[in-house]
Amino acid sequence: MSPVTRRWAVSRSLWIPGVVLAAGVATAAVVAFQTSADRAEASSILRTAGFGSLLGALIVAVGLSLVRRRSAAVQVAAVALGAVAVTVFGVALTAQAMFISSHDLGVLAVVLVMSAAVAASAALVIGQWIRASAAELGVFARQALDPDISAAVPAGLATAEFTFLAEQLATAQRDLAEARRRQADLEQARSELVAWMSHDLRSPIAAIRALAEALVDGVVDEADDIDQYQRSIIVETERLARLVDDLFELSRIHAGAVDGEQPMSALHLLVGDVAERAAVRARAEGRTIHTDIEPVATAVPERDMRRIIDNLLDNAIRFSPAGGDIRLGVAATEHGAAVTVADSCGGVSDEIKSRVFDLGYRADDARNRNDGGGGLGLAIARGLAEARGATLTIDDHDHGCVFALRVPGALS
């Protein structure tokens, strides 16, 4: 609770009793002046009743301070008896001022004693209800913290405040269960990522070591063979560099360290440039990229958006079959622009679509590919998109999957 909210709560807790007290005094004054013979008598009655009430209130305040840390039953009983005590002092002083007979005063005393007994009994019953509800609430709170127990919200609690607190605990229990589930999923994803990346890093390192040892030991001595080994080392080194770069990019996203000082570029121009570069690789691997790029008035951070589009096209090239088509489009939307990348992978299951953006996730057939991918491209693409206020989703189309990047009109 903020300091301002706390001060408002304290002031409200004092303001409401003050209003009630003022209303009571005003009502007593109206009754006194309406029922008295003259103003002097009314004023005398008010002074006498006020003095008695003040004296009783002081006694009640002392009593409440003494039972402040006691149980709810004791506190409620103290309040009830205090109310009766205020009435007793007020009536006693008023009766003395009005010269009521001892017989009438005795009758009044009997009535007040009986009233005090009834009030104390009722207060003790209410206190027992509060104590029982507090105990139930305590048990429910302990159960809510136990992940192995599905606790039900206790019914029939003594007060609306207890019911509200139980509902808040139930909400917290659901949130805690969801947080535990997300944490378990995250831990599983991290474990899978470590296992997969260990395998993916080990492969180029082992290849580089074997090629280098062959050159050093003179296993190959022909110029063409030496040149081939050297080129292979360069290829494996680039593969290793890509994996390390992906890990660095991912750690930057998770740390919230997305670079805000980037040159801005027109979205349609940037997408067209990335498409031209990717088309060379696509043709070399037997795929064709078709573009339908409309001019849009949307500027984007150049480095991050280039990385997103490049990762989406790389994924489409990997999973489209030889001779397959990849369609890249840019179109204006009501709130900005949309970039779509449709491949011809043949479609994926709902289970794969639900995990395709997870860290290190690759479908089973993809793990058999020796393409050097670490399974981080789509996770990086979504992370960068969300960091910039954009959204990245996957859906089906006639011949495969379509990734849709929706970019707002103004990006951070």
C-alpha positions in Angstrom: 0.0 0.0 0.0 1.4 3.4 -1.0 1.9 6.2 1.6 -0.9 8.2 0.0 -3.3 5.2 0.1 -2.3 4.5 3.7 -3.0 8.1 4.8 -6.4 8.0 3.1 -7.3 4.8 4.8 -6.3 6.2 8.2 -8.2 9.4 7.7 -11.3 7.5 6.5 -11.2 5.3 9.6 -11.3 8.4 11.8 -13.7 10.4 9.6 -16.5 7.8 9.6 -16.7 7.5 13.5 -16.6 11.3 13.7 -19.6 11.6 11.4 -21.5 9.0 13.4 -20.7 10.8 16.7 -21.7 14.2 15.3 -25.0 12.7 14.0 -25.7 11.2 17.4 -25.0 14.4 19.3 -27.2 16.4 16.8 -30.1 13.8 17.2 -29.8 14.0 21.0 -30.0 17.8 20.9 -33.1 17.7 18.6 -34.8 15.2 20.9 -33.9 17.2 24.1 -35.3 20.5 22.7 -38.4 18.8 21.4 -39.3 17.0 24.7 -38.2 19.6 27.3 -40.3 22.4 28.7 -37.8 25.1 27.9 -34.4 25.7 26.5 -32.7 25.8 30.0 -34.0 22.4 30.8 -32.9 21.0 27.4 -29.5 22.5 27.9 -29.2 21.0 31.4 -30.2 17.5 30.1 -27.6 17.7 27.3 -24.8 18.8 29.7 -25.6 16.0 32.1 -25.9 13.3 29.4 -22.8 14.6 27.7 -20.7 14.5 30.9 -21.9 11.0 31.6 -21.3 9.8 28.1 -17.8 11.4 28.1 -16.9 9.7 31.4 -18.1 6.4 30.1 -16.3 6.8 26.8 -13.0 7.4 28.7 -13.5 4.2 30.6 -14.3 2.3 27.4 -11.2 3.8 25.7 -9.0 2.6 28.6 -10.6 -0.8 28.5 -10.2 -1.2 24.7 -6.5 -0.2 24.9 -6.1 -3.0 27.5 -7.7 -5.7 25.3 -6.2 -4.5 22.0 -4.0 -7.5 21.5 -6.6 -10.0 22.8 -8.9 -12.3 20.9 -11.8 -11.0 18.8 -14.3 -12.4 21.3 -12.9 -10.4 24.1 -12.7 -7.2 22.1 -16.3 -7.5 20.9 -17.5 -8.2 24.4 -15.5 -5.1 25.6 -17.2 -3.0 23.0 -20.7 -4.2 23.9 -20.1 -3.7 27.7 -18.5 -0.3 27.0 -21.7 0.8 25.1 -23.8 -0.3 28.1 -21.4 1.4 30.5 -21.7 4.7 28.6 -25.5 4.3 28.8 -25.3 3.6 32.6 -23.2 6.7 33.3 -25.4 8.9 31.2 -28.7 7.6 32.7 -27.4 7.7 36.2 -26.3 11.3 36.0 -29.5 12.3 34.2 -31.6 10.5 36.8 -29.8 12.2 39.6 -30.3 15.6 38.1 -34.0 14.8 37.5 -34.5 13.6 41.1 -35.9 10.2 40.0 -37.1 8.1 42.9 -34.9 5.3 44.2 -37.6 2.8 43.2 -37.6 4.0 39.6 -33.8 4.2 39.6 -33.7 0.5 40.8 -36.0 -0.6 38.1 -33.8 1.3 35.6 -30.7 -0.4 37.1 -32.3 -3.9 36.7 -33.1 -3.1 33.0 -29.5 -1.9 32.4 -28.0 -5.0 34.1 -30.2 -7.3 32.0 -29.3 -5.3 28.9 -25.6 -5.6 29.7 -25.9 -9.4 30.1 -27.7 -9.8 26.8 -25.2 -7.5 25.0 -22.2 -9.4 26.5 -23.7 -12.8 25.6 -24.3 -11.6 22.0 -20.8 -10.2 21.8 -19.3 -13.4 23.0 -21.3 -15.4 20.5 -20.1 -13.1 17.7 -16.6 -13.3 19.0 -16.7 -17.1 18.9 -17.9 -16.9 15.3 -15.0 -14.6 14.4 -12.5 -16.9 16.2 -13.8 -20.0 14.4 -13.7 -18.2 11.0 -10.2 -16.9 11.6 -9.1 -20.5 12.4 -10.7 -21.8 9.2 -9.1 -19.0 7.2 -5.7 -19.9 8.7 -6.1 -23.5 7.7 -7.1 -22.4 4.2 -4.1 -20.1 3.9 -1.7 -22.9 4.9 -3.3 -25.2 2.4 -3.2 -22.5 -0.3 0.6 -22.5 0.0 0.9 -26.3 -0.5 1.1 -27.2 -4.2 -0.1 -30.8 -3.4 -3.4 -29.7 -1.9 -6.4 -28.3 -3.8 -8.0 -26.2 -1.0 -11.7 -25.2 -1.2 -12.8 -21.7 -0.1 -14.4 -22.1 3.3 -18.1 -21.3 3.3 -20.2 -19.5 6.0 -17.5 -17.2 7.4 -18.5 -14.8 10.1 -18.0 -11.5 8.3 -17.9 -10.2 4.7 -14.3 -9.1 5.3 -13.3 -12.7 6.0 -15.1 -13.9 2.9 -13.3 -11.2 0.8 -10.0 -12.3 2.3 -10.7 -16.0 1.5 -11.6 -15.1 -2.1 -8.3 -13.1 -2.4 -6.4 -16.1 -1.0 -8.1 -18.4 -3.5 -7.1 -16.0 -6.3 -3.6 -16.0 -5.0 -3.6 -19.8 -4.8 -4.6 -20.0 -8.5 -1.9 -17.4 -9.4 0.7 -19.3 -7.4 -0.3 -22.6 -9.1 0.0 -20.9 -12.5 3.4 -19.4 -11.6 4.6 -22.8 -10.4 3.5 -24.3 -13.7 5.3 -21.6 -15.7 8.4 -22.1 -13.6 8.3 -25.8 -14.3 7.9 -25.2 -18.0 10.7 -22.7 -17.9 13.0 -25.1 -16.1 12.2 -27.8 -18.6 12.9 -25.4 -21.5 16.2 -24.4 -19.9 17.2 -28.0 -19.4 16.3 -28.9 -23.0 18.1 -25.8 -24.2 21.3 -26.7 -22.3 21.2 -30.3 -23.7 20.5 -29.2 -27.3 23.0 -26.4 -27.3 25.6 -28.7 -25.8 25.1 -31.0 -28.7 25.0 -28.3 -31.3 28.1 -26.6 -30.0 30.0 -29.9 -29.7 29.4 -30.8 -33.4 31.2 -27.8 -35.0 34.0 -27.8 -32.3 34.6 -31.5 -33.0 34.7 -30.9 -36.8 37.1 -28.0 -36.5 39.4 -30.0 -34.2 39.4 -33.0 -36.5 40.0 -30.9 -39.6 42.8 -28.9 -37.9 44.5 -32.0 -36.6 44.4 -33.6 -40.1 46.2 -30.5 -41.5 48.7 -30.4 -38.7 49.5 -34.1 -38.9 49.9 -34.0 -42.7 47.1 -36.4 -43.3 46.3 -34.4 -46.4 49.0 -33.0 -48.6 47.3 -32.2 -51.9 46.7 -28.6 -52.5 43.0 -29.1 -53.4 42.4 -31.2 -50.3 44.2 -28.7 -48.1 42.0 -25.9 -49.6 38.9 -28.0 -49.0 39.8 -28.6 -45.4 40.5 -24.9 -44.8 37.1 -24.0 -46.3 35.4 -26.6 -44.1 37.0 -25.1 -41.0 35.7 -21.6 -42.1 32.2 -23.1 -42.6 32.2 -24.8 -39.2 33.6 -21.6 -37.5 30.8 -19.6 -39.0 28.3 -22.1 -37.8 29.8 -21.9 -34.3 29.7 -18.1 -34.4 26.0 -18.2 -35.4 25.2 -20.4 -32.4 27.2 -18.1 -30.0 25.5 -15.0 -31.5 22.1 -16.5 -31.0 22.9 -17.2 -27.3 24.1 -13.7 -26.8 21.0 -12.2 -28.5 18.8 -14.4 -26.3 20.5 -13.4 -23.1 20.2 -9.7 -24.2 16.5 -10.1 -24.7 15.9 -11.9 -21.4 17.9 -9.3 -19.5 15.8 -6.5 -21.0 18.8 -4.9 -22.6 17.3 -4.4 -26.1 19.3 -1.6 -27.7 17.2 1.5 -28.0 19.8 3.5 -29.9 19.2 2.1 -33.4 18.7 3.9 -36.7 15.1 3.8 -37.9 14.3 2.5 -41.3 11.1 2.3 -43.4 9.6 -1.2 -42.9 8.9 -2.0 -46.5 12.4 -1.0 -47.6 14.0 -3.0 -44.9 11.9 -6.1 -45.7 12.7 -5.8 -49.4 16.4 -5.6 -48.6 16.3 -8.7 -46.4 14.3 -10.6 -49.0 16.9 -9.9 -51.7 19.7 -11.3 -49.6 17.7 -14.3 -48.5 16.6 -15.0 -52.2 20.2 -16.0 -53.0 20.3 -18.7 -50.4 16.8 -19.8 -51.3 17.7 -20.3 -54.9 20.8 -22.2 -54.0 18.7 -24.6 -51.9 15.9 -25.0 -54.5 13.3 -22.6 -53.0 11.7 -19.5 -54.4 10.8 -16.4 -52.5 7.9 -14.4 -53.9 7.3 -10.9 -52.5 4.3 -8.6 -52.3 5.5 -5.6 -50.5 3.4 -2.5 -50.2 4.8 0.9 -49.2 3.8 1.6 -45.6 4.4 4.6 -43.4 5.9 2.7 -40.6 9.5 3.1 -39.3 11.2 0.4 -37.3 14.5 -0.2 -35.5 16.7 -1.4 -38.3 18.9 -4.0 -36.5 16.2 -5.7 -34.5 13.6 -5.8 -37.3 16.2 -7.1 -39.8 17.0 -9.9 -37.4 13.3 -10.8 -37.0 12.6 -10.9 -40.7 15.9 -12.8 -41.4 15.0 -15.4 -38.8 11.5 -15.9 -40.2 12.8 -16.3 -43.8 15.6 -18.6 -42.6 13.0 -20.8 -40.9 10.8 -20.8 -44.0 13.8 -21.9 -46.2 14.7 -24.7 -43.8 11.3 -26.2 -43.6 10.0 -25.7 -47.2 10.7 -28.7 -49.4 12.9 -28.5 -52.5 11.0 -26.7 -55.2 8.8 -25.1 -52.6 7.5 -21.5 -52.6 7.9 -18.9 -49.8 5.7 -15.8 -49.9 6.7 -12.7 -48.1 4.3 -9.8 -47.8 4.0 -6.3 -46.3 0.7 -4.5 -46.0 -0.7 -1.6 -44.1 -3.2 -2.3 -41.2 -5.5 -0.1 -39.2 -2.9 0.4 -36.4 0.3 0.0 -38.3 1.6 -2.7 -40.7 1.8 -6.5 -41.0 4.6 -8.6 -42.3 3.7 -12.2 -43.3 6.0 -15.1 -44.2 4.2 -18.1 -45.6 6.2 -21.3 -46.2 5.2 -24.6 -47.9 6.2 -27.0 -45.1 2.8 -28.8 -45.4 1.5 -27.6 -42.0 2.2 -28.5 -38.4 0.2 -29.9 -35.5 -1.3 -27.8 -32.8 1.3 -29.2 -30.3 4.1 -27.9 -32.5 2.4 -24.5 -33.0 2.0 -24.1 -29.2 5.8 -24.7 -28.7 7.3 -23.3 -31.8 8.5 -20.1 -30.1 9.9 -22.0 -27.0 13.6 -21.8 -26.3 15.5 -24.4 -28.3 12.4 -26.2 -29.6 12.6 -28.0 -32.9 10.3 -30.6 -34.3 11.6 -34.1 -34.4 12.4 -34.1 -38.1 14.2 -30.9 -37.7 16.6 -32.3 -35.1 17.8 -34.8 -37.7 18.8 -32.0 -40.0 22.5 -31.1 -39.9 21.8 -27.5 -40.8 23.6 -25.8 -37.9 20.5 -24.3 -36.5 20.3 -24.0 -32.7 16.5 -23.9 -32.5 16.6 -20.3 -31.2 15.7 -18.3 -34.3 11.9 -18.1 -33.6 12.4 -17.5 -29.9 14.7 -14.6 -30.7 12.3 -13.3 -33.3 9.4 -13.2 -30.9 11.5 -11.8 -28.0 12.7 -8.9 -30.2 9.2 -8.3 -31.5 7.6 -8.2 -28.0 10.4 -6.0 -26.8 9.5 -3.5 -29.5 5.8 -3.6 -28.9 5.0 -5.8 -31.9 3.4 -9.3 -31.9 4.4 -12.5 -33.8 2.0 -15.4 -34.3 1.8 -18.6 -36.3 -1.1 -20.0 -38.2 -1.9 -22.5 -41.0 -2.6 -21.8 -44.6 -3.2 -24.1 -47.6 0.3 -25.5 -48.1 2.1 -24.8 -44.8 2.5 -22.2 -42.1 2.3 -18.5 -42.1 4.0 -16.3 -39.5 2.4 -12.9 -39.0 4.4 -10.0 -37.5 2.1 -7.1 -36.6 3.9 -3.8 -36.1 2.2 -0.8 -34.5 2.5 2.5 -36.1 5.1 3.8 -33.7 7.7 1.5 -32.2 10.0 2.1 -29.2 
